[in-house]
């Protein structure tokens, strides 16, 4: 990065924590558009991160808009995918891209590893760019709160990449739960067979950085460390400096359903366990987390919502004969509802039962990306804006925090503080390398 680019970035990145007012209650006004757009306009879009399944999915989902720029720290991906978008300017550093193109960008779509989500998004939102950011939105809780605040102040249209939220199945489950067909909710169990954290680094510091990869930019705000191949290809999720294990990967997708159905806010207690004690470097696998929520409508006091990943499974599945590797189980005093991504089942007295559908109240989605673009152009709302999705993501990130602290956390969401564990503060707001602070 040039010295000019670094100086301009540092000037913009110097955000003081004093007076930020990072509270749990963040509301978004109608979007303010930097450029006059209407329903027939095309959004000038910049992609940050191109590789992997996410990159391919997002590129194809945004093909109808005007891709003005693409950015990736590996120039090989710029060469490969730039052919799909020949008019898009190519950059390896998103900060240089923002500096160079300025108001030629309307919106940015960020699909980098988790540890660079926040810095890429916050720097974009400072410019007035609308932001679509993949789950789990950020790498720590403070970053999420700052992203929420920035979006509110700049009146920007935001969306988190929980694309399954746009599917019909989740919508029908939300209607069923809200209809009261299973009565008062007693407990919710969520599980996913995803496994990260099982591929530790080799301690071979002699490995060479690929010629096309800018390792310093890939590290971004993460602590300095030597390159190893095991950090690439998605396995960065196995390391605390870059991700939050299986829960950080898939938690937002599955926990989205109970948050939506019951309008969950923030947990007041969080406990977590795994077969092995917490490691300073490697993320947890086979993690089990229990959250306790209070004041939830149509649910018991102190509602418990659990998460299990890897080989961990909630005991309740045996009561219903559920063997699926992923899903959400709502347990009420009149029955239960199981759902995965694509289908769901009602249970009465522990046995599958026919479903009498309530009136459909949640309309079909026009598509998760299209919803975001439509909101940018016309001011219509998005369903996974940073207000809503930030609550989901923050709850997800608190699970690994509890595991690493080794105790049940008592959480004061209003003040973003763990009242019984001061040492948790360094995990809620993590240090960043000099020059990469948010």
C-alpha positions as CSV (number, residue, x, y, z in Angstrom):
1,X,0.0,0.0,0.0
2,X,1.4,3.5,-0.9
3,X,2.3,5.9,1.9
4,X,-0.4,8.3,0.7
5,X,-3.1,5.6,0.8
6,X,-2.0,4.6,4.3
7,X,-2.0,8.2,5.6
8,X,-5.5,8.8,4.2
9,X,-6.7,5.5,5.7
10,X,-5.2,6.2,9.1
11,X,-6.9,9.7,9.2
12,X,-10.3,8.2,8.5
13,X,-9.8,5.1,10.7
14,X,-9.0,7.2,13.9
15,X,-12.4,6.6,15.5
16,X,-12.4,7.3,19.3
17,X,-14.4,5.0,21.5
18,X,-15.3,8.0,23.7
19,X,-18.9,9.0,23.0
20,X,-19.7,6.2,20.6
21,X,-22.9,5.3,22.5
22,X,-22.6,1.6,21.5
23,X,-25.9,0.5,23.0
24,X,-28.0,-2.5,22.2
25,X,-30.9,-0.5,20.8
26,X,-29.9,0.5,17.3
27,X,-32.6,1.6,14.9
28,X,-32.3,2.4,11.3
29,X,-34.0,5.4,9.6
30,X,-35.0,5.4,6.0
31,X,-31.9,5.0,3.8
32,X,-30.1,8.1,2.5
33,X,-28.9,7.7,-1.0
34,X,-25.6,9.2,-2.1
35,X,-26.6,9.0,-5.7
36,X,-30.1,9.5,-7.2
37,X,-31.4,6.0,-8.0
38,X,-34.7,4.5,-8.9
39,X,-36.2,1.1,-9.5
40,X,-34.7,1.0,-13.0
41,X,-31.3,2.1,-12.0
42,X,-28.3,-0.2,-11.7
43,X,-26.2,-0.1,-8.5
44,X,-22.5,0.6,-8.9
45,X,-21.2,-2.4,-7.0
46,X,-17.8,-3.3,-5.7
47,X,-16.9,-6.8,-4.6
48,X,-14.4,-7.3,-1.8
49,X,-13.4,-11.0,-1.8
50,X,-14.0,-13.3,-4.8
51,X,-12.9,-16.8,-3.9
52,X,-14.7,-19.9,-2.7
53,X,-18.4,-21.0,-2.8
54,X,-19.5,-17.7,-1.3
55,X,-17.6,-15.7,-3.9
56,X,-19.2,-17.6,-6.8
57,X,-22.7,-17.4,-5.3
58,X,-22.5,-13.6,-4.7
59,X,-21.0,-12.9,-8.1
60,X,-23.8,-14.7,-9.9
61,X,-26.5,-13.1,-7.6
62,X,-25.3,-9.6,-8.5
63,X,-24.8,-10.1,-12.2
64,X,-27.6,-7.7,-13.1
65,X,-26.0,-4.8,-11.4
66,X,-23.1,-2.7,-12.5
67,X,-19.9,-4.2,-11.1
68,X,-17.5,-1.3,-11.2
69,X,-14.7,-2.9,-9.1
70,X,-13.4,-6.1,-7.7
71,X,-10.9,-6.6,-5.0
72,X,-9.0,-9.6,-3.7
73,X,-5.7,-10.0,-1.9
74,X,-4.8,-12.8,-4.3
75,X,-4.2,-11.4,-7.8
76,X,-4.9,-14.9,-9.2
77,X,-8.5,-14.5,-8.3
78,X,-8.6,-11.1,-9.9
79,X,-7.3,-12.6,-13.1
80,X,-9.6,-15.6,-13.0
81,X,-12.9,-13.9,-12.1
82,X,-12.1,-10.5,-13.7
83,X,-12.9,-12.2,-17.0
84,X,-16.6,-12.4,-15.8
85,X,-16.6,-8.7,-15.2
86,X,-14.3,-7.2,-17.8
87,X,-15.4,-3.6,-17.1
88,X,-14.6,-3.8,-13.3
89,X,-11.4,-2.2,-12.2
90,X,-9.1,-4.6,-10.2
91,X,-7.6,-4.0,-6.8
92,X,-5.8,-6.0,-4.1
93,X,-6.4,-3.5,-1.3
94,X,-9.9,-2.4,-0.7
95,X,-8.7,0.9,0.9
96,X,-6.9,1.8,-2.4
97,X,-10.1,0.9,-4.2
98,X,-12.2,3.2,-2.0
99,X,-9.6,6.0,-2.4
100,X,-9.4,5.6,-6.1
101,X,-13.1,5.3,-7.1
102,X,-14.7,7.4,-4.4
103,X,-18.3,8.3,-5.3
104,X,-18.2,6.0,-8.4
105,X,-19.2,3.2,-5.9
106,X,-22.7,3.0,-4.5
107,X,-22.5,-0.2,-2.5
108,X,-20.0,-2.9,-1.5
109,X,-20.4,-6.6,-1.0
110,X,-17.9,-8.2,1.4
111,X,-17.1,-11.9,1.5
112,X,-13.6,-11.9,3.0
113,X,-12.5,-14.1,6.0
114,X,-14.3,-12.9,9.2
115,X,-11.4,-11.0,10.7
116,X,-11.5,-8.4,7.8
117,X,-15.3,-8.0,7.6
118,X,-15.5,-5.1,9.9
119,X,-12.6,-3.0,8.7
120,X,-13.7,-3.4,5.1
121,X,-17.3,-2.6,5.9
122,X,-16.6,0.4,8.3
123,X,-14.2,2.0,5.9
124,X,-16.8,1.6,3.1
125,X,-19.7,3.0,5.2
126,X,-17.6,6.0,6.1
127,X,-17.6,6.7,2.4
128,X,-21.4,6.4,2.3
129,X,-21.4,3.0,0.6
130,X,-24.3,0.6,1.3
131,X,-23.0,-2.6,2.7
132,X,-23.8,-6.3,2.3
133,X,-21.5,-8.4,4.7
134,X,-21.3,-12.1,5.0
135,X,-22.1,-13.8,8.3
136,X,-21.2,-13.6,11.2
137,X,-20.9,-9.9,10.3
138,X,-17.7,-9.3,12.3
139,X,-15.0,-10.9,14.3
140,X,-15.9,-9.5,17.7
141,X,-18.9,-7.8,19.4
142,X,-17.4,-4.3,19.5
143,X,-17.0,-4.4,15.7
144,X,-20.7,-5.3,15.3
145,X,-21.8,-2.4,17.5
146,X,-19.6,0.0,15.6
147,X,-21.0,-1.3,12.2
148,X,-24.5,-0.8,13.5
149,X,-23.8,2.7,14.7
150,X,-22.1,3.6,11.4
151,X,-25.0,2.3,9.3
152,X,-27.5,4.3,11.5
153,X,-25.6,7.6,11.3
154,X,-25.0,7.3,7.6
155,X,-28.6,6.1,6.9
156,X,-27.2,3.2,4.8
157,X,-28.9,0.1,3.5
158,X,-27.4,-3.0,5.0
159,X,-27.8,-6.8,4.8
160,X,-26.0,-9.7,6.4
161,X,-25.5,-12.8,4.2
162,X,-27.9,-15.2,5.8
163,X,-29.4,-16.1,2.4
164,X,-31.6,-18.9,3.8
165,X,-33.7,-16.1,5.4
166,X,-35.2,-15.5,2.0
167,X,-36.3,-19.1,1.6
168,X,-40.0,-20.1,1.9
169,X,-39.4,-22.8,4.5
170,X,-38.2,-20.5,7.3
171,X,-41.1,-18.2,6.7
172,X,-43.6,-20.9,7.1
173,X,-41.9,-22.1,10.4
174,X,-42.0,-18.5,11.8
175,X,-45.8,-18.4,11.1
176,X,-46.3,-21.7,12.7
177,X,-44.4,-20.8,15.9
178,X,-46.2,-17.5,16.1
179,X,-49.6,-19.1,15.6
180,X,-49.3,-20.9,19.0
181,X,-49.8,-24.4,17.5
182,X,-47.1,-25.8,19.8
183,X,-48.1,-23.5,22.7
184,X,-45.7,-21.7,25.0
185,X,-42.1,-22.3,23.9
186,X,-40.2,-24.3,26.6
187,X,-36.8,-24.6,25.0
188,X,-35.1,-24.3,21.6
189,X,-32.2,-26.6,20.5
190,X,-30.1,-25.7,17.4
191,X,-27.4,-28.0,16.0
192,X,-25.1,-28.3,13.0
193,X,-22.6,-31.0,12.1
194,X,-20.0,-28.5,10.8
195,X,-16.4,-29.0,12.1
196,X,-13.6,-26.5,12.2
197,X,-10.8,-26.3,14.6
198,X,-9.5,-29.8,13.8
199,X,-6.5,-28.8,11.6
200,X,-3.8,-27.2,13.7
201,X,-0.9,-25.4,12.1
202,X,2.2,-27.4,11.4
203,X,4.7,-25.0,13.0
204,X,6.6,-25.1,9.7
205,X,7.5,-21.4,9.3
206,X,9.5,-22.1,6.1
207,X,6.4,-22.3,3.9
208,X,6.5,-19.8,1.1
209,X,3.7,-17.3,0.5
210,X,2.2,-18.0,-3.0
211,X,3.5,-15.5,-5.5
212,X,0.0,-14.1,-6.2
213,X,-1.0,-13.6,-2.5
214,X,-0.4,-10.4,-0.5
215,X,0.1,-12.0,2.9
216,X,0.2,-8.7,4.8
217,X,-3.2,-7.6,3.3
218,X,-4.6,-11.1,4.0
219,X,-3.6,-10.8,7.7
220,X,-5.2,-7.3,7.9
221,X,-6.0,-6.5,11.5
222,X,-4.9,-10.0,12.8
223,X,-1.7,-10.4,14.8
224,X,1.5,-10.8,12.8
225,X,2.3,-14.5,12.0
226,X,4.2,-16.4,9.4
227,X,2.3,-17.8,6.4
228,X,1.1,-21.4,6.4
229,X,-1.0,-23.1,3.8
230,X,-3.4,-24.3,6.5
231,X,-4.8,-20.8,7.0
232,X,-6.2,-20.8,3.5
233,X,-9.2,-22.5,1.8
234,X,-11.6,-21.8,4.6
235,X,-9.6,-23.4,7.4
236,X,-8.9,-19.9,8.7
237,X,-12.1,-20.6,10.7
238,X,-10.1,-23.0,12.8
239,X,-8.0,-20.2,14.4
240,X,-9.3,-17.6,16.8
241,X,-7.3,-14.8,15.2
242,X,-9.3,-15.2,12.0
243,X,-12.6,-16.9,12.8
244,X,-14.8,-18.5,15.5
245,X,-14.9,-22.2,14.6
246,X,-18.0,-24.0,13.4
247,X,-20.3,-21.7,15.4
248,X,-18.9,-18.6,13.6
249,X,-19.3,-20.3,10.3
250,X,-22.9,-21.6,10.5
251,X,-24.4,-20.3,13.7
252,X,-26.1,-17.2,12.1
253,X,-27.8,-19.4,9.5
254,X,-29.5,-21.7,12.0
255,X,-30.0,-19.3,15.0
256,X,-31.6,-16.9,12.6
257,X,-34.8,-18.9,12.8
258,X,-35.5,-18.7,16.6
259,X,-34.4,-15.0,16.6
260,X,-37.0,-14.3,13.8
261,X,-39.8,-16.4,15.2
262,X,-39.6,-15.1,18.8
263,X,-38.0,-11.7,18.2
264,X,-35.2,-12.6,20.5
265,X,-33.0,-9.7,21.7
266,X,-29.8,-10.4,23.7
267,X,-29.0,-13.3,26.1
268,X,-28.5,-12.6,29.8
269,X,-26.4,-15.7,30.5
270,X,-24.1,-17.8,28.3
271,X,-22.3,-21.0,29.1
272,X,-20.2,-23.2,26.8
273,X,-18.4,-26.5,26.9
274,X,-16.4,-28.8,24.6
275,X,-14.5,-32.1,25.0
276,X,-11.2,-30.3,25.2
277,X,-10.3,-27.1,27.2
278,X,-9.9,-23.9,25.3
279,X,-6.7,-23.5,23.3
280,X,-5.1,-20.0,22.8
281,X,-4.8,-20.5,19.0
282,X,-7.2,-23.2,17.7
283,X,-11.0,-22.6,17.7
284,X,-13.3,-25.0,19.5
285,X,-14.9,-28.1,17.9
286,X,-17.8,-30.2,19.1
287,X,-18.9,-27.1,21.0
288,X,-22.1,-26.9,23.1
289,X,-23.5,-23.5,24.1
290,X,-26.5,-22.6,26.3
291,X,-28.1,-19.1,26.2
292,X,-30.7,-17.8,28.6
293,X,-33.1,-15.1,27.4
294,X,-35.6,-13.3,29.5
295,X,-38.8,-11.4,28.6
296,X,-39.5,-13.5,25.5
297,X,-43.1,-13.3,24.4
298,X,-45.0,-16.7,24.2
299,X,-42.1,-18.4,25.9
300,X,-41.2,-19.5,29.4
301,X,-39.3,-17.2,31.7
302,X,-35.5,-17.6,31.3
303,X,-35.9,-19.4,27.9
304,X,-32.9,-21.6,27.1
305,X,-31.7,-21.8,23.5
306,X,-28.8,-24.2,22.8
307,X,-26.2,-24.6,20.1
308,X,-24.3,-27.8,19.3
309,X,-21.8,-28.4,16.5
310,X,-19.6,-31.2,15.2
311,X,-20.5,-34.5,17.0
312,X,-22.2,-32.7,19.8
313,X,-26.0,-33.2,19.7
314,X,-28.9,-32.1,21.9
315,X,-30.5,-34.9,24.0
316,X,-33.9,-33.7,22.9
317,X,-33.5,-35.2,19.4
318,X,-33.9,-38.7,20.8
319,X,-37.4,-37.8,22.1
320,X,-38.5,-37.2,18.5
321,X,-36.5,-39.7,16.6
322,X,-34.6,-36.9,14.7
323,X,-31.3,-38.0,13.2
324,X,-30.7,-35.1,10.8
325,X,-27.2,-33.5,11.1
326,X,-28.5,-30.0,11.1
327,X,-31.6,-28.2,12.4
328,X,-33.7,-26.3,14.8
329,X,-36.1,-27.8,17.3
330,X,-38.8,-25.6,19.0
331,X,-40.2,-27.4,22.0
332,X,-43.5,-26.1,23.3
333,X,-46.0,-27.3,25.9
334,X,-48.4,-28.5,23.2
335,X,-45.9,-30.0,20.7
336,X,-42.7,-29.3,18.8
337,X,-41.5,-28.1,15.4
338,X,-38.4,-29.3,13.7
339,X,-36.9,-27.5,10.8
340,X,-33.8,-27.6,8.6
341,X,-33.1,-25.3,5.7
342,X,-35.7,-26.8,3.3
343,X,-38.4,-28.6,5.3
344,X,-40.1,-28.8,8.6
345,X,-42.2,-31.1,10.7
346,X,-44.8,-30.7,13.5
347,X,-44.7,-33.2,16.4
348,X,-47.5,-33.9,18.8
349,X,-47.0,-36.3,21.7
350,X,-43.5,-36.9,20.3
351,X,-44.9,-38.2,17.0
352,X,-45.1,-36.5,13.5
353,X,-48.4,-34.8,13.0
354,X,-50.3,-33.2,10.1
355,X,-50.0,-29.4,10.0
356,X,-52.9,-27.1,9.8
357,X,-51.5,-24.0,8.3
358,X,-52.1,-20.6,9.8
359,X,-52.8,-17.7,7.4
360,X,-49.8,-16.8,5.4
361,X,-48.6,-13.4,6.7
362,X,-44.9,-13.3,5.5
363,X,-44.7,-12.8,1.7
364,X,-42.3,-14.6,-0.5
365,X,-38.9,-12.9,-0.9
366,X,-37.7,-11.4,-4.1
367,X,-34.3,-12.7,-3.2
368,X,-31.8,-11.9,-0.5
369,X,-29.5,-9.8,-2.8
370,X,-32.4,-8.4,-4.8
371,X,-34.0,-7.2,-1.6
372,X,-30.8,-5.3,-0.7
373,X,-30.6,-3.7,-4.2
374,X,-34.3,-2.8,-4.2
375,X,-33.8,-1.1,-0.8
376,X,-30.8,0.9,-2.1
377,X,-32.9,2.0,-5.2
378,X,-36.3,2.7,-3.6
379,X,-35.9,2.8,0.2
380,X,-37.8,-0.4,0.9
381,X,-36.6,-2.3,4.1
382,X,-34.2,-5.2,4.2
383,X,-35.0,-8.2,6.5
384,X,-31.4,-8.8,7.7
385,X,-30.2,-5.3,8.2
386,X,-27.4,-4.8,10.8
387,X,-30.0,-3.9,13.5
388,X,-31.6,-7.4,13.4
389,X,-28.7,-9.4,12.1
390,X,-26.3,-7.8,14.5
391,X,-28.2,-9.2,17.4
392,X,-28.0,-12.7,15.9
393,X,-24.3,-12.3,15.2
394,X,-23.4,-10.9,18.6
395,X,-25.2,-13.8,20.3
396,X,-23.2,-16.2,18.1
397,X,-19.9,-14.6,19.0
398,X,-20.7,-14.7,22.7
399,X,-20.7,-18.5,22.6
400,X,-16.9,-18.8,21.9
401,X,-16.3,-16.0,24.4
402,X,-17.9,-18.1,27.1
403,X,-16.0,-21.2,26.1
404,X,-12.7,-19.3,26.2
405,X,-13.4,-17.7,29.5
406,X,-14.4,-21.1,31.0
407,X,-17.4,-19.8,33.0
408,X,-21.0,-18.9,32.7
409,X,-21.2,-15.3,31.6
410,X,-23.7,-12.8,32.9
411,X,-24.1,-10.4,30.1
412,X,-25.2,-6.7,30.2
413,X,-26.1,-6.1,26.6
414,X,-27.0,-2.5,27.1
415,X,-23.4,-1.7,28.1
416,X,-21.7,-4.5,26.1
417,X,-20.2,-5.9,29.3
418,X,-19.8,-9.2,31.0
419,X,-20.4,-8.3,34.6
420,X,-19.0,-11.3,36.3
421,X,-15.9,-11.8,34.1
422,X,-13.8,-8.6,33.5
423,X,-11.3,-10.6,31.4
424,X,-14.0,-11.2,28.8
425,X,-13.6,-7.5,27.7
426,X,-10.4,-8.3,25.7
427,X,-12.5,-10.8,23.6
428,X,-15.5,-8.5,23.2
429,X,-13.1,-5.9,21.7
430,X,-9.9,-7.4,20.4
431,X,-6.7,-5.6,19.6
432,X,-5.8,-5.0,16.0
433,X,-2.5,-4.5,14.3
434,X,-1.3,-1.0,14.0
435,X,-2.9,0.7,11.1
436,X,-5.9,-1.7,11.0
437,X,-7.9,-0.3,13.9
438,X,-11.6,0.4,13.6
